[in-house]
Structure formats: C-alpha cells, structure tokens
Amino acid sequence: MSAQGSPVRGATTPAAGYLESLLAGRPRLPASSMAWLNELRAEAVDRVGALTVPTIRDEEWRFTDISPLTKLSLQPATAPVRHESIDVGRFALDEATTRIVFVDGVHAPELSRVAPDHGVVVANLPAAAMAHTATIERHLGCHAAFRSDVFAALNTAFLQDGAIIIVPRGAIVAAPVHLLFIATQADAASYPRCLLVAETGSKVTVIEDFVALQHDAYFTNAVTEMSLADDACVEHIRVQRDSGQAFHIANCTVSLGRASRYHSVSVALGARISRYNLNVLQTADGAQCTIDGLALIGERQLADTHTSIDHAQPHGVSRQLHKCIVGGAAHGVFNGKIIVRPGAQHIDSSQSSRNLLLTAQAHVDTKPQLEIFADDVKCAHGATVGQLDSDAVFYLASRGLSDAAARNLLTYAFGAEVIDRIPVAVLRQQLEAIVLEQTASRS
C-alpha cells in the first residue's frame, strides 16, 4: 500500500568512487591473533568493492534518496576526544547498573561501568574476543547480511571496537544493559557494532541509545546481531536521537531459537535521513516476537523503517505495531514484510502501520506485506494514514482546551502508545517528555 508521496525522480546518482573514498579513510587495524577476525574484515572489504550504494532505482530504496549522504566528505573520527569533558549524566539511566559507552565509534572505558551480574559478559570486542573466542566466532558476522548489504559490509570492514554481550545459560539479568553511542565530531563516520548472545533459558534487557553532543552533519552506520537460544527472552529498546543534520543507517538481525521470546521497541527522533533495517528469523518451533516502532519527525527529515519477520518454522507468533508522526515537510517510510515459509504451519501473525500527518506538506509511504506459503496460518495486516480526528479535537476544545492544546494532547497520546511499551521506567519517562515537547513544535 502506498499513501501520499512517490519517489523523487531525477535524484542524483551517488558519485562514483564514494565507497572507495570511505574505505580509503579506514585506519590500519591492529594485527589480531585470531585469524577468523582478520578474514572477516578482509571479506567485508571485498564485498564493499563488489557492491554499490543503493539509489531510488532499487526497489527497497525507492522512497529513500540517500544521495545527500554521498556528497559529504567523511572520515573516521581521528582526533582523540577528551572524554573527561563529556557529561554522560544527562543520558544516564538509573536502572541500568551496567553501561558501556562508545564515543564516535570508539570504546570509552572511563565513561563505562560494568556491574557483575550472573556471569554476564559485557565488554568491548577486543577484550571479549580473547576470553570468549568460540562463542564470538560462531556469531559475529554470521547473522548480519554483510555479503549483500553495502552498509553492513562497510561496518564489518571497519570492525574493531564493539559491544559484546553474552548471557549465560539460565541467567536472569534484572537490570538493563545500556549501550550508549555518542557522536561528538562533525563530518565523521562511525561504525557502532553490537553482538548479543542469549543462551538457553536466559533473560536480559538491552538498550541501544544513539545521542549527539553537536549539531553538524555526521554519519552513523550501525550493525547489531542478536542470537536467542531456546527459551531465551530479550527485551530490546533502541532509541535514535541523533542531531538534525546527521545520517543514520542501521541493520539489526535477530535469530530466534525454540520457544524464545523477543520484544523490540524502536524510537526514531533525530537525523536528517535515517534508515533502520530489522530482520527477525524464526529458526525453530514456537518462537515469539513483538516489534513496536515510532518515528516522530518534522521539518525536512526522512525516517525509513524496513522490517522482515521470517517464520521459517511452525507454531510461531509475531505482533507488529509501527507508528509515524510526521510534521513540517517530513517524509515517513515503513515497509514491513511477514514471510511464512512452506511447512511453517500454525503461524499467528499480525501487523499494523498507523501514520499521523500533522501538516499538508507531510507525507508517508507505507507498505505492509504478507508472503504466505503455508495453508494453516492466521495472518493479517493493515495500514492507515490520516490526520487528527476533528471530532476528538472538538470534544477536547469543548472541555476548555485551546485548539492547539487539544491537537498536541491527541498527538502525544498517539505516540505514547508505543512509548508506554518500553519496560524501563526512567527511559520511558524521558521519552514521554521529549514526545510531549516535540508534538507541539512539529505541528
């Protein structure tokens, strides 16, 4: 389904050699005693050379023109940032006793804190890889599609620092793990990487938090891989609040074992252009996933969310709700695909895309998809695009609210439905305040 808006015709084709220029800034990575890690990086470099930057001529990118990104002269962050000048207190979450911080993609141990909890591993990649080689080698680069996705390939080519979380068998982690990625430098490209391995019967909450301490253009290219073993449970909260001039492209791939449970809440507030690809694969019977998303954008922002839930085995359950609140001349994009493979019987899946336009210039392209190759399933999807209900506005106005206050309250309530599903109270309250403030400014 498509609603209001179409691809921009005649958009500039990305300049030749753009990928080569990014790779040219790739620092010499330290020699590793682990041959598999060097081979992974080398293969990723080869894939970057074989792939191209997507354009609106590519079906999966037809509503999202990223040619402005290719016009930037970007280099990896070079000058060391004085971490003592960075105040992470404003982003701290009291409930998260463990926080690992990366500044412009580089691990900042002095800003991080790790509280021992049930043998859970939370560490930077170089340290974790030495102690947990077998586990990391089995998963790192094995879930994200870097062989076919140029941005995942770029991230893997720059692979050096990264957040590694390993939750051992049966461990129940009460406090959330906070991964904080801070952008401080203009015209810098950073490549955040995260790997989560939740072993059998474990439970954990992970927060990916992307923030900025400056307002200029920069590029964040993030990759996250998650593997849930049998009966594992993961709460995954992702918040993107980059600067208004930033570019943010991210890939997240999730593998679900038997009877595992995955719940994701993603919130996109910042960036001039953002794209989030979330791919969930059910690899065994009885897995469940719930995916909730909210994009709140204005001015000339573009926020694109692409998701795929692949039911490859029977008795799977999936629920998805994605909402866009679009003001100014902004553009929201949602493409959600649910696949039911042959033999994957008794699947129960539903998907809803709900979109709110605050101005006449705002527009949304939404495309929910079902691809069903089994006959004993229950699947449904739907999409709506509209403005605020005039009767609801009138009702609130009749109770003494001004027209603007009534509209702001209804807009806030529309977005709060997703925010309320975040299981971390401090973060939920922070985001509710941001949504309440921005619904007024973006209408």
N, C-alpha and C positions, 0 to 999 in steps of 0.2 A: 504494500500500500504506500502510495506517495501522497503527501499533503503539502501544498504550498511550497513552491520552490523547485528549482531544477538546476542541473549542473551549469556552472559558469562556462559559457562557450568561449573558445579562443584564449583560455588561460595559458600563461607562459609555460612552455615545457621546461622542466628542470635543466639547468645548464650542464652541458657535457663536462665530465670530469669532477662533478661535485663530490661524488663518493671518494674519488681518489684524493681530493683535497682534504677530506676529513681524515682519511687513513694516513695521509702524509704527516698529520699532527700527532699520530699515535706514538706515545713515548716508548722507548725501549723497555720492554717488560723485564723484570728480574728473571734470571735463569731459575728454573724450577727443577727440583729433583724428581718431580712427578711428570713422567713423560706424557701421560694421558692429558694433563692440563695444557702442556705446550702444544700437543697435537690438536686439541680442541680449539685453541686460539688460532692456530695455523689454518685449520679447515675453515674457520669462520672468515678469515681474511680472504681465502679463495672464494668463498660464497659471495662476499661483498663484490668481488671482481666480476662475478657471473650474473649478479642481479642488477636491477635498475630501480631508481626512485619511482614510486607509483605516481600516476597522474590521473586526472579525471577521466581519461580514456579507459582506465582499469575499472571494471565493474565494482569491485569492492571499495573504490575510492571516488566514485563518480560524483558524490556530493561534497567532497572534501579536497579543495585545491590547496596543496601544501607548497606551491611554488614560491611563496614569500620566504619560506624557510631556506630554500636553496639559494636565495640571494644574500644570505648572511655570510660573513666571513667568520667562521667559528673555529676555535682551537680548544683542546682540553685545557682546563684550568691549570695555569703554570705557577704563578707567584704564590708562595705559601700564604695562607690566610692566618692571621693572628687569632687563634681560637680563643684566647683569653678575652678578646674584645667581643665575642659572641655571647649574647644573653639567651640561653635556651629556656630560661624560666618561663617566658611568655608562651612557650609551646609545651611545657611540661604537663604531664597528666599524673595526678597524684596516685591514681590507682595502678599505674604502671611502675612497678619496682625495678623493672629491667628496661633500659633504654640504650639503644646503640645508634650513634649519630654519624652521619656522613656529610661532609662539607664539600660542595662541588664534586661529589662522587668519591671523595677520599675519606677513609675512616678517620674519625676524630676520637681517639681513646680517652682523652682528657675530658671530653664532654659526655662520654658514655658512662653507664653504670650497669653492672650485671649482678643481680642477686641470685645466689644459688637456690635452685628450686627443683627437687626431684630428679637431679641428674640431667636436667635440660641443658643442652648446648646452645648458647647464643654467643656467637663470635664472628670476627672478621674472617674472610675466606682464607688468607694465608695461614693463620694460626689454626683454624678448624681443619684445614686440609691435611695438616701434618698429623693430627691426632685421630682423624676420622676419615682416612683416605678411602676406604672401601665404600662407605655409605655415600660420600660426596661424589665419587667417581661414578657410582651407579645411577645418580640422579642429575647431576649438573650438566646442562646442555642436552639432556635426553628427553625432556618434555617440551621445551620451547622449540618452535619450528624455525630455527635459525637457518636451516638449509633452503627455506623457501621464502622467508621474510627478511627483507634487507635491513630493517631496523633491529631485529633480533640478532642478525648476523653482525652488525656493527657493534652492538653491545657486547657480544661474545668475543669479538676481535679485541676489544679493549679490556677484557676481563682481567681484573687484578684484585681490587677490593670488592667486598660483597658481604651481605648479611646472611649468615648461615644459622639456621635454627633446626635442631634435631631434638624431637621429643621422644624419649624412650618408651618402650612398651609399658602400657598401663599407667603412665604418669598423667595426673590431672593437675594442670597448671592453673592455679586460681587467679593470679594477677596477669593482666595482659602484657604482652611484649610490644614495646613501642619502637618502631624503626623510623627515625627522623632524618629526612634528607633535606639539607639546607642549601639553597642557591645564593651565592654572595657575589659572583663576578659577572660582569657584562660580557656578551659575545663569547661565552664559554659553553662548551658541550660537555655534559656529564653523562655517565652511563651506570646508573644505580642497578645493582643486581641483588636478588634475594632468592634463597633456596630454603624451603620448609619441608622437612621430612617428619611426618607424624606417624609413629609406629603403632602397631596393633593396640587398640583399646585406649589410646591416649586422647587427651583433650587440651586445647590451647586456643587462646585469642591473640591475634596478631594485628597490629595497627601499622599500616604504611602511611606515612604522613609527609607530604611534599610541600615545603614552605619556601618563602623568599625573603631575603633581607635587602633587596634592591629592586628597582623598578624598570631596569633596562631589559633589552632582549637577551635571551639565552636559550639553550636547548637542553631539555632533559629527555633522555632516551632510556627507559627503564624496562627491565625484564624480571619477572617473578615466576618461579616454578614451585609448585606445591604437589606433594605426593602424600595421599592419605591411605594408610594401610587399612586392613579390615577393622571395622568398628571404631575407627578414629573419628574425632569430631573437631572441626576447625571453624572458628569464627574469624572472618577476615574483613577488617574495615580498612577502606582505602580513601584517603582524603587528598585531593589535589587542589591546592590553593596557591599556585604559582603567581608571579607578577602578571599584570595585564598585557605585557609585551612578550611574554615567554612563549615558547613552543614546547609542547609536551606530548610525546608519543610513548605508549607503554603497551607491553604484551604480558599477559598473565595466563599461564596454563596450569590446569588443575587435573590431577589423576585421582579417581575415586575407587577405592577398594570395596570389598564386600561389606554391605551394611554400614558404610561410612556416611558421615553427615557433614556437609559443607554449607556454610551460610556466609554470603558476601554482601556487604553494603558499601557501595562506592559513591562518593560525592565529588562532583567537579564544579569548582567555583572560579578558578583562575585560568590564566593563559589566553593569549590571543588565538591560538589554534591548539586544540587538544584532541587526541585520539586514544581511546582505550580499547584494546582487543582482549576479551576474556573468553577463553576456551576451556570448557569443562568436559572431561571424558569419563563416562561410567565404564569401568573395566571389569566389574564383577556384579553379581546379583545384589539387588536390594539397596543400592546406594541412593542417597537423597541429597538434593541441593536446592537451596533457596538463594536467588540472586535479586537484590534490590539496588536500584540506582537512582541518582538525582543529579541533574545538571541545572545549575542556576547561572544564567549568563545574560549579558547586556551589551550595550554599545555595538561593536562590530565583532564580538567574539564568535568563535565557532567551536562547538563541543560535539565530538563524534564518538559514539559508543557502539562497538560491534561485539556481539556475543554469539557463542555457539555452545549448545548443550547437546552432547552426543551420547545418546543412550545406545550403547553397543551390547548391553546385556539385559536380561529380563528383570522385571519387578523394580524398576527404577521410578523415582518420584522427583519431579522438578517443579519449582514455582518461580516465576519471574515477574517483577514489577519494575518498570523503568519510567521515570517522570522527567520531563523537561519544563523548566520555567524560562521563557525567552522574552527579553525586553529589548528596547532600542532597535537596532538593525541587526541583531544577532541571529545566528543560524544553529539550530539544534539538529542533530542527526542520530537516529537509532536504527540499527539493523540487528535483529535478533533471530537466530536460526535454532530450531529444535530438530534434531535428527533422531529417528528411531530406526535402527538397523534391522535387517532381516533376522528373524529369530528372537528379537528382543521383545517378547510378549509381556503383557500386563504392565505396560508403562502408563503412568498417570502424570500428565504434564500440562501446565497452563502458563500462558504468557500474556502480559498486558503492558501496552505502551500508552501512556497518558501524557498529553502535552498541553501546556497553557501558554497562550500568546498574550503578551501584555500591551503590545503596540501594533499598529498596522504594518510597520516595516519588519517586524519579527517574523521568522518562518521556520518551519520544521519539516524535515523529511523523515518519515518513519516507515519501516519495512519489516514487520514480523513475518517469519517464515516457518512452515512446517514441512518436513520431508519424512514421510512415514512409509516404511517398507515392511511393516508387520500389521496383522489384522485384528489382534485382540488388545487394543490400546484405548486410552481415553486422553485425547489431546485437544486443546483449544487455545486460540489466541485472539487478540483484538487490539485495536488502536483507536484513539480519539485525539483530535486536535481541535481546540476551541479557545474561546475567551471566557472571562468570568461570567457566571450566571447572573444576568441582570436582576432576576427576582431575588436572589440572595443578597445582592448589593442593596436593592431597595428595602429589603427586610431589615438589614442592619442599619441603614440610614433612618428608617422609621423608628428605630430604637435609640436614636440620638447621635449616632456616629456620623462624621462627615463622610462625603463620598470617597475621599482619598483614604481615610482610615478604614472604611469598610472594605475597599479593594485590597489594601495592604493586609488586613487580617485574613481575608479569604485566600490571598496568595500565599501567605505564611502557612496557613492550615494545609494547603495543597502540598507544599514541600515537606511539612513537618511529619507527614505520614511515613515518609522514608526515614527521616532523621530519628524518629522515635524507635526504629528497629535496631539502632546501634546499642549494643549491650554494655557500653562503657559510659557511666553516668556523666563524668566530667567532660568527656569529649562531646557527648550528646548535648549537654548544656551550652558548650562553646559554639557548636554549630547552629543550634537553635537561635542563639543571639545573632550570629552572622546572617542567617537566613532572614530573620526579622528585620535586621538593618538594611539588607540588600534588596528585599522586596519593595521597600519604599523608594530606594534610589534608582531601581531599574525598571520602574513602571512608567 
